[in-house]
Amino acid sequence: MAPAPTVPDAPGALPLMGHAPRLRDPLGFLTRTGLVRHEGLARLRVGPFSALLVCDPDLTHRMLVEDRTFDKGGPHYDRAREWLGNGLVSCPHGVHRRQRRAVQPAFHADRMPAYARAMAEQISSITDRWHEGQVLDVLPQLKAITARAAIATMFADMPRNVSVPALIHEFDLLVAGVYRRMWMPAPLDRLPVLGNGRYYQARDRVRRTIGRIIDTYRTRGTDNGDLLSLLLASGSAEGGRAVPDEEVIDQVMTFFVGGTEPPAVALSWALHLLTQHPKVEERLHAEVDSVLTDAGTGASFADLPRLRFTEQVITEALRLYPPLWMVTRTTTTDTELGGHHVKQGTVLVYSPYLIHHRPGLYPDPELFDPDRWGDDSPTKPRKEAFIPFGAGARKCIGDTFGIAEATLALATIARSWRLEPVPGRNVRPSALSVLSPGGLTLKVRSRKLR
């Protein structure tokens, strides 16, 4: 039998440093070096660290579906577990099925109307305070909306001594630290330098805060019909025992991040893209005006089926700028992938951003085109080509929640406001743990005054 071929280096590797200089512009590295056309695997090196970058969409899909062999692991999840623990997103395969069964009822379709009402209230509470000519630092504004919506669905009985803005700030510090620490070797990751001190302090404060909320719920002993009540009431598969507090904290942190960062980032990119494409914006306004006819009210759950183009705008923003743009996995056994022998313990990297920008999957991949996702589109992408939420058994459990939240928010904003770019402000992708629009500042214009 012929030996398996050696995995080639990704373009641009330098002696000793490998691809470290290239990763200063990671999106350019993925799109301008030919990797978006590469079939199979490419070796990614950062100093002594080595991983296999999965460039092929079919191999990426196989890796995501075969989650027993390609388990959550590698630098991305190793760092995430430092503060998320072993929640549903970051836990290993061995406990994932039990956890998923325990939390699945929280995401049943019959719960969505209540969640949507909580979302709509928080969306309106923020956007109703905007005024003509106001200049917005967009991402913090939208994070305030999504964070408050996430909190409303998780904690119907939030203790008064918990500061929501402070909680959001601590999570921002943690999310920002994951990518920076992904490539940080030991023992630098433990030294009180390079932001490590702030990172660990934020982690400890957040976990203590959630622990206090759990204590309050257990003391009161009431079922508030929210996510935390469900987690506290659910028994584990091992004899119906109560879920330990540490696991509940892990799940709460996981759902807070998942319900805050991705929808806020997707919505931010959508608003930015609309400012660059006025004809798309006109179509969005036409749809919103025809659907949201009641004066003084924002979008509701009942409106979602008729906000199809609004949802397509969000979907296309997720394609162009998937929040989780680079993710890692680890092999649990020797296996084969793309004609290569892959040893147990090998770190694999896949990039939704890379897959979403492959010209063989998406004609004119850099073009913002919401019509790609229309039901009658002749070039509607195949399911395996769109992976902002992953795939298989580990696909994000809150994908429907996130899309609904971003769609409701975009429709509510578009009903009353136009957002214009501020001259002289440049928007650049900030590719850290989450792919966010750095420097996005927009001016509020009232549509009612036009």
C-alpha positions as CSV (number, residue, x, y, z in Angstrom):
1,M,0.0,0.0,0.0
2,A,1.4,3.4,-1.0
3,P,2.1,5.7,1.9
4,A,-0.4,8.6,2.5
5,P,0.7,11.8,1.0
6,T,2.2,14.5,3.2
7,V,-0.1,17.4,3.9
8,P,1.4,20.5,2.2
9,D,2.1,23.7,4.1
10,A,-0.4,26.5,3.5
11,P,1.1,29.3,1.4
12,G,3.5,31.8,3.0
13,A,5.1,29.8,5.7
14,L,8.4,31.3,7.0
15,P,11.3,29.4,8.8
16,L,10.7,29.1,12.5
17,M,7.8,31.6,12.6
18,G,5.6,29.6,10.2
19,H,2.4,31.5,9.4
20,A,2.5,33.8,12.4
21,P,3.2,36.9,10.3
22,R,0.4,36.0,7.9
23,L,-2.1,35.7,10.8
24,R,-1.8,39.4,11.5
25,D,-4.2,39.6,8.6
26,P,-6.0,36.3,9.0
27,L,-8.9,37.0,6.6
28,G,-6.5,38.1,3.8
29,F,-4.4,35.0,4.5
30,L,-7.5,32.8,3.9
31,T,-8.8,34.6,0.8
32,R,-5.7,36.0,-1.0
33,T,-3.4,33.0,-0.8
34,G,-5.5,30.6,-2.8
35,L,-6.8,28.7,0.2
36,V,-10.4,29.4,-0.9
37,R,-9.7,27.2,-3.9
38,H,-7.6,24.6,-2.2
39,E,-8.9,21.1,-2.2
40,G,-8.3,19.0,0.9
41,L,-6.0,19.9,3.8
42,A,-3.2,22.4,4.3
43,R,-0.7,22.5,7.2
44,L,-0.9,25.6,9.4
45,R,2.2,26.4,11.5
46,V,2.7,29.0,14.2
47,G,6.1,28.6,15.7
48,P,6.3,25.1,17.1
49,F,2.5,24.7,17.0
50,S,1.1,22.8,14.0
51,A,-2.5,22.2,12.9
52,L,-4.3,20.9,9.7
53,L,-6.5,23.5,8.0
54,V,-9.5,21.8,6.4
55,C,-10.3,23.8,3.3
56,D,-12.7,21.5,1.4
57,P,-16.4,21.9,2.2
58,D,-17.2,18.2,2.0
59,L,-14.3,17.3,4.3
60,T,-15.4,20.1,6.7
61,H,-18.9,18.7,6.7
62,R,-17.6,15.2,7.4
63,M,-15.5,16.5,10.3
64,L,-18.5,18.3,11.8
65,V,-20.9,15.4,11.5
66,E,-18.4,12.8,12.8
67,D,-18.1,14.4,16.2
68,R,-17.0,11.3,18.0
69,T,-13.8,11.2,15.9
70,F,-13.4,14.9,15.5
71,D,-14.2,16.2,19.0
72,K,-14.3,19.6,20.4
73,G,-10.7,20.5,21.2
74,G,-7.6,22.3,20.1
75,P,-6.6,25.9,21.1
76,H,-10.0,27.4,20.5
77,Y,-11.9,25.2,22.8
78,D,-9.0,24.8,25.3
79,R,-9.2,28.5,25.9
80,A,-13.0,28.7,25.8
81,R,-13.1,26.0,28.5
82,E,-11.0,28.2,30.8
83,W,-14.2,30.3,31.4
84,L,-17.1,28.4,29.8
85,G,-16.2,25.2,31.5
86,N,-17.9,22.2,30.0
87,G,-21.1,23.7,28.8
88,L,-23.1,22.4,25.8
89,V,-20.8,24.2,23.3
90,S,-17.4,23.3,24.7
91,C,-18.0,19.9,26.4
92,P,-16.4,16.7,25.0
93,H,-18.4,14.2,23.0
94,G,-18.8,11.9,26.0
95,V,-21.1,14.2,27.9
96,H,-22.7,16.2,25.1
97,R,-25.7,13.9,24.4
98,R,-26.8,14.0,28.0
99,Q,-26.4,17.8,28.2
100,R,-28.3,18.3,24.9
101,R,-31.2,16.2,26.2
102,A,-31.3,18.2,29.4
103,V,-31.5,21.6,27.7
104,Q,-33.4,20.7,24.5
105,P,-36.8,21.6,26.0
106,A,-35.6,25.2,26.5
107,F,-35.4,25.5,22.7
108,H,-38.6,23.8,21.7
109,A,-40.7,25.7,19.1
110,D,-43.5,26.3,21.6
111,R,-41.2,28.5,23.7
112,M,-40.2,30.8,20.8
113,P,-43.2,33.2,21.1
114,A,-42.3,34.0,24.7
115,Y,-38.7,34.4,23.9
116,A,-39.6,36.6,20.9
117,R,-41.8,38.8,23.2
118,A,-38.8,39.3,25.6
119,M,-36.5,40.1,22.6
120,A,-39.0,42.6,21.2
121,E,-39.3,44.4,24.5
122,Q,-35.5,44.7,24.8
123,I,-35.1,45.8,21.2
124,S,-37.7,48.5,21.6
125,S,-36.3,49.6,25.0
126,I,-33.0,50.5,23.3
127,T,-34.0,51.7,19.9
128,D,-36.9,53.9,21.2
129,R,-34.3,56.0,22.9
130,W,-32.4,56.8,19.7
131,H,-32.9,60.2,18.2
132,E,-32.4,62.1,14.9
133,G,-28.7,62.8,14.2
134,Q,-27.4,60.6,17.1
135,V,-24.0,59.0,16.3
136,L,-24.0,55.4,17.5
137,D,-21.1,53.2,18.4
138,V,-23.1,50.4,16.8
139,L,-21.8,47.1,18.3
140,P,-22.1,48.1,22.0
141,Q,-25.6,49.3,21.3
142,L,-26.6,46.0,19.7
143,K,-24.8,44.0,22.4
144,A,-26.9,45.8,24.9
145,I,-30.0,44.7,23.1
146,T,-29.0,41.0,22.6
147,A,-27.5,40.7,26.1
148,R,-30.7,42.1,27.8
149,A,-32.8,39.8,25.6
150,A,-30.6,36.8,26.6
151,I,-30.9,37.8,30.3
152,A,-34.7,38.2,30.0
153,T,-35.0,34.6,28.6
154,M,-32.6,33.1,31.1
155,F,-33.5,35.0,34.3
156,A,-37.1,36.1,34.7
157,D,-36.3,36.8,38.3
158,M,-32.9,38.7,38.1
159,P,-31.6,39.7,41.6
160,R,-31.6,43.5,42.0
161,N,-27.9,43.5,43.1
162,V,-26.7,42.2,39.7
163,S,-25.5,44.9,37.3
164,V,-26.3,44.0,33.8
165,P,-23.9,46.5,32.2
166,A,-21.1,45.2,34.4
167,L,-21.9,41.6,33.4
168,I,-21.8,42.5,29.7
169,H,-18.4,44.2,30.2
170,E,-16.9,41.2,31.9
171,F,-18.1,38.9,29.1
172,D,-16.6,41.3,26.5
173,L,-13.2,40.9,28.2
174,L,-13.5,37.1,28.2
175,V,-14.5,36.8,24.5
176,A,-11.8,39.2,23.4
177,G,-9.2,37.1,25.3
178,V,-9.9,33.8,23.7
179,Y,-8.3,34.4,20.3
180,R,-5.4,36.3,21.8
181,R,-4.7,33.4,24.1
182,M,-5.2,30.7,21.5
183,W,-1.6,31.1,20.2
184,M,-0.1,32.0,23.6
185,P,2.2,29.2,24.8
186,A,2.6,28.1,28.4
187,P,3.7,29.5,30.8
188,L,2.9,33.0,29.3
189,D,-0.8,32.2,29.6
190,R,-0.5,32.2,33.4
191,L,1.8,35.2,33.9
192,P,0.1,38.5,35.0
193,V,1.0,40.2,31.8
194,L,-0.6,40.7,28.3
195,G,-4.0,41.1,29.9
196,N,-4.0,37.7,31.7
197,G,-4.8,39.3,35.0
198,R,-7.9,41.1,33.7
199,Y,-9.0,37.9,31.9
200,Y,-8.8,35.7,35.0
201,Q,-10.4,38.3,37.2
202,A,-13.3,38.8,34.8
203,R,-13.8,35.0,34.6
204,D,-14.0,34.7,38.4
205,R,-16.3,37.6,38.8
206,V,-18.8,36.3,36.2
207,R,-18.9,32.8,37.6
208,R,-19.4,34.2,41.1
209,T,-22.2,36.4,39.9
210,I,-24.0,33.6,38.2
211,G,-23.5,31.5,41.3
212,R,-25.3,34.1,43.3
213,I,-28.2,34.1,40.9
214,I,-28.5,30.3,41.2
215,D,-28.4,30.5,45.0
216,T,-31.3,33.0,44.8
217,Y,-33.3,30.7,42.6
218,R,-32.7,27.7,44.8
219,T,-33.6,29.7,47.9
220,R,-36.9,30.9,46.4
221,G,-37.7,27.5,44.9
222,T,-40.1,28.9,42.3
223,D,-40.3,27.9,38.6
224,N,-40.2,31.2,36.6
225,G,-40.6,29.4,33.3
226,D,-37.2,30.6,32.2
227,L,-34.0,28.8,31.1
228,L,-32.4,28.8,34.6
229,S,-35.5,27.3,36.2
230,L,-35.5,24.6,33.5
231,L,-31.8,23.8,34.1
232,L,-32.3,23.7,37.9
233,A,-35.3,21.4,37.6
234,S,-33.8,19.0,35.0
235,G,-32.2,15.8,36.3
236,S,-29.1,14.2,34.7
237,A,-29.3,10.9,33.0
238,E,-27.6,9.3,36.0
239,G,-30.6,8.5,38.2
240,G,-32.3,11.8,38.0
241,R,-29.9,13.7,40.2
242,A,-30.0,17.5,40.1
243,V,-27.6,19.2,37.8
244,P,-24.6,20.4,39.8
245,D,-24.2,24.1,40.2
246,E,-20.9,24.2,38.3
247,E,-22.6,22.6,35.3
248,V,-25.5,25.1,35.5
249,I,-23.0,27.9,35.6
250,D,-21.3,26.5,32.5
251,Q,-24.6,26.3,30.7
252,V,-25.7,29.8,31.7
253,M,-22.4,31.3,30.5
254,T,-22.6,29.3,27.3
255,F,-26.1,30.5,26.5
256,F,-25.4,34.1,27.5
257,V,-22.4,34.3,25.1
258,G,-24.3,32.4,22.3
259,G,-27.3,34.6,22.7
260,T,-25.4,37.9,22.8
261,E,-22.3,37.8,20.6
262,P,-23.4,36.1,17.3
263,P,-26.7,37.9,16.9
264,A,-25.3,41.3,17.8
265,V,-22.3,40.8,15.4
266,A,-24.5,39.6,12.6
267,L,-26.9,42.5,13.0
268,S,-24.0,45.0,13.1
269,W,-22.6,43.6,9.8
270,A,-26.1,43.7,8.3
271,L,-26.5,47.4,9.2
272,H,-23.1,48.2,7.8
273,L,-23.8,46.3,4.5
274,L,-27.1,48.0,4.1
275,T,-25.4,51.4,4.2
276,Q,-23.2,50.2,1.3
277,H,-26.1,48.9,-0.7
278,P,-29.0,51.4,-0.9
279,K,-31.1,49.3,-3.3
280,V,-31.1,46.4,-0.8
281,E,-32.0,48.8,1.9
282,E,-34.9,50.1,-0.1
283,R,-36.3,46.6,-0.5
284,L,-35.9,45.9,3.2
285,H,-37.8,49.1,4.1
286,A,-40.5,48.2,1.6
287,E,-41.0,44.8,3.2
288,V,-40.9,46.1,6.8
289,D,-43.4,48.9,5.9
290,S,-45.8,46.3,4.4
291,V,-45.6,43.9,7.4
292,L,-45.3,46.2,10.4
293,T,-48.5,48.3,9.9
294,D,-49.4,49.0,13.6
295,A,-48.2,52.4,14.6
296,G,-45.8,52.4,17.5
297,T,-45.0,48.7,17.6
298,G,-42.0,46.8,16.6
299,A,-41.7,43.4,15.0
300,S,-43.2,40.4,16.8
301,F,-43.0,36.6,16.5
302,A,-46.2,36.6,14.4
303,D,-44.4,38.8,11.8
304,L,-41.4,36.5,11.3
305,P,-43.0,34.4,8.5
306,R,-43.6,37.6,6.4
307,L,-40.1,39.0,7.0
308,R,-38.5,36.7,4.5
309,F,-36.2,39.3,2.9
310,T,-35.2,40.7,6.3
311,E,-34.1,37.2,7.3
312,Q,-32.3,36.8,3.9
313,V,-30.3,40.0,4.7
314,I,-29.3,38.5,8.1
315,T,-28.4,35.2,6.5
316,E,-26.2,36.9,3.8
317,A,-24.4,38.9,6.5
318,L,-23.7,35.7,8.4
319,R,-22.3,34.2,5.2
320,L,-20.0,37.1,4.5
321,Y,-18.9,37.6,8.1
322,P,-19.6,34.5,10.2
323,P,-19.1,35.4,13.9
324,L,-17.1,32.2,14.6
325,W,-14.8,32.5,11.7
326,M,-12.1,30.0,12.8
327,V,-12.7,27.0,15.0
328,T,-10.6,24.0,16.1
329,R,-11.3,20.3,16.6
330,T,-9.1,17.4,17.8
331,T,-9.0,13.8,16.6
332,T,-9.8,11.2,19.3
333,T,-8.3,8.3,17.2
334,D,-6.2,7.6,14.2
335,T,-8.3,8.3,11.1
336,E,-8.2,9.3,7.5
337,L,-9.3,12.6,6.0
338,G,-8.9,13.8,2.4
339,G,-6.5,10.9,1.6
340,H,-4.2,11.7,4.5
341,H,-3.5,9.7,7.6
342,V,-4.4,11.8,10.6
343,K,-3.0,10.7,14.0
344,Q,-4.9,10.7,17.3
345,G,-4.5,14.1,19.0
346,T,-4.1,16.1,15.8
347,V,-5.5,19.6,15.9
348,L,-7.7,20.5,13.0
349,V,-8.8,24.0,12.1
350,Y,-11.8,24.9,9.9
351,S,-13.0,28.3,8.9
352,P,-16.7,29.1,8.0
353,Y,-15.3,32.3,6.6
354,L,-13.1,30.4,4.1
355,I,-15.9,28.0,3.2
356,H,-18.4,30.9,2.7
357,H,-16.0,32.7,0.3
358,R,-15.2,29.8,-2.0
359,P,-16.1,30.8,-5.5
360,G,-17.1,27.2,-6.4
361,L,-19.8,27.4,-3.8
362,Y,-20.9,31.0,-4.1
363,P,-20.9,32.9,-7.4
364,D,-19.3,36.3,-6.8
365,P,-18.5,35.4,-3.2
366,E,-17.5,38.9,-2.1
367,L,-20.9,40.3,-3.3
368,F,-23.6,41.1,-0.8
369,D,-26.6,39.4,-2.4
370,P,-29.5,38.5,-0.1
371,D,-31.3,37.0,-3.1
372,R,-29.0,34.0,-2.9
373,W,-31.3,32.8,-0.1
374,G,-34.6,33.3,-1.8
375,D,-36.8,30.2,-2.2
376,D,-36.8,30.5,-6.0
377,S,-33.1,31.3,-6.3
378,P,-31.5,29.2,-9.0
379,T,-28.2,29.4,-7.2
380,K,-29.3,28.8,-3.6
381,P,-26.3,27.4,-1.8
382,R,-26.4,23.8,-0.6
383,K,-26.8,23.2,3.1
384,E,-23.3,21.9,3.6
385,A,-21.9,25.2,2.2
386,F,-23.4,27.4,5.0
387,I,-21.9,26.6,8.4
388,P,-22.0,29.7,10.7
389,F,-23.7,27.4,13.4
390,G,-21.7,24.3,12.6
391,A,-23.4,21.1,11.6
392,G,-24.4,17.6,12.8
393,A,-25.2,16.8,16.4
394,R,-23.0,19.7,17.6
395,K,-24.8,22.3,15.5
396,C,-25.6,25.3,17.7
397,I,-28.8,24.5,19.6
398,G,-29.8,28.2,19.5
399,D,-29.5,28.8,15.8
400,T,-33.2,29.5,15.3
401,F,-33.2,31.7,18.4
402,G,-30.3,33.8,17.1
403,I,-31.7,34.2,13.6
404,A,-35.1,35.2,15.0
405,E,-33.6,37.7,17.3
406,A,-31.5,39.4,14.6
407,T,-34.4,39.4,12.2
408,L,-36.8,41.0,14.8
409,A,-34.2,43.6,15.7
410,L,-33.4,44.5,12.1
411,A,-37.0,44.9,11.2
412,T,-37.8,47.0,14.3
413,I,-34.8,49.3,13.5
414,A,-35.6,49.6,9.8
415,R,-39.2,50.5,10.6
416,S,-38.2,53.8,12.2
417,W,-34.6,54.5,11.4
418,R,-32.1,54.7,8.6
419,L,-28.4,54.4,9.7
420,E,-25.8,56.3,7.7
421,P,-22.0,56.0,7.7
422,V,-20.1,58.7,9.4
423,P,-17.6,60.4,7.0
424,G,-14.0,59.6,7.7
425,R,-14.7,56.5,9.8
426,N,-13.4,53.2,8.3
427,V,-14.9,49.9,9.1
428,R,-12.5,47.0,9.2
429,P,-13.1,43.3,10.2
430,S,-11.7,42.6,13.6
431,A,-10.9,38.9,13.5
432,L,-10.5,37.9,17.1
433,S,-12.6,35.3,18.8
434,V,-15.6,36.7,17.0
435,L,-15.5,38.4,13.6
436,S,-16.9,41.8,14.4
437,P,-17.0,45.2,12.4
438,G,-14.2,47.2,14.0
439,G,-14.9,51.0,14.1
440,L,-18.5,50.8,13.0
441,T,-20.1,54.1,13.8
442,L,-23.4,55.2,12.2
443,K,-25.6,58.2,12.3
444,V,-29.3,57.8,13.1
445,R,-31.8,59.3,10.7
446,S,-35.5,59.1,11.4
447,R,-37.6,57.7,8.6
448,K,-40.7,59.4,10.1
449,L,-39.2,62.8,9.3
450,R,-38.5,61.9,5.6
